[in-house]
Amino acid sequence: MPEHVSILQLIGVSVLALATVIWVVGLVRLLRRSRFEAAVWRHGDTLRAIPPQRQSGPGAESVELTPEERAAFAGLVRQFSDSRRF
C-alpha cells in the first residue's frame, strides 16, 4: 500500500472499481437479453391484435358532376388562373 494514499481513498477506488464491474456485467446481460428477445419476436408469431396490412391502397373514388357543377368548377378554374397573372 502506498504511503501517500489514505485508507479511505483505497476503499473509494475499490468501491468504484467494483461498481464499474457490476455495471458492465449488468449492461452486457441486458443487451444479450434484449437481442435474444428481439430474435424470438422476429421468429415468433405475429401479433394477433393488429389486423394485417393491405398490400395496395384504397380504390380511387370518383363522383359524377352535373353539368351545372362542371360549369361552376370551370368558372372557378378560370377565375383562379386569371388572378395568378396579376
Secondary structure in CASP SS format (residue, H / E / C, confidence):
PFRMAT SS
TARGET T0000
AUTHOR 0000-0000-0000
METHOD secondary structure of the structure
MODEL  1
M C 1.00
P C 1.00
E C 1.00
H C 1.00
V C 1.00
S C 1.00
I H 1.00
L H 1.00
Q H 1.00
L H 1.00
I H 1.00
G H 1.00
V H 1.00
S H 1.00
V H 1.00
L H 1.00
A H 1.00
L H 1.00
A H 1.00
T H 1.00
V H 1.00
I H 1.00
W H 1.00
V H 1.00
V H 1.00
G H 1.00
L H 1.00
V H 1.00
R H 1.00
L H 1.00
L H 1.00
R H 1.00
R H 1.00
S H 1.00
R H 1.00
F H 1.00
E H 1.00
A H 1.00
A H 1.00
V H 1.00
W H 1.00
R H 1.00
H H 1.00
G C 1.00
D C 1.00
T C 1.00
L C 1.00
R C 1.00
A C 1.00
I C 1.00
P C 1.00
P C 1.00
Q C 1.00
R C 1.00
Q C 1.00
S C 1.00
G C 1.00
P C 1.00
G C 1.00
A C 1.00
E C 1.00
S C 1.00
V C 1.00
E C 1.00
L C 1.00
T C 1.00
P H 1.00
E H 1.00
E H 1.00
R H 1.00
A H 1.00
A H 1.00
F H 1.00
A H 1.00
G H 1.00
L H 1.00
V H 1.00
R H 1.00
Q H 1.00
F H 1.00
S H 1.00
D H 1.00
S H 1.00
R H 1.00
R H 1.00
F C 1.00
END
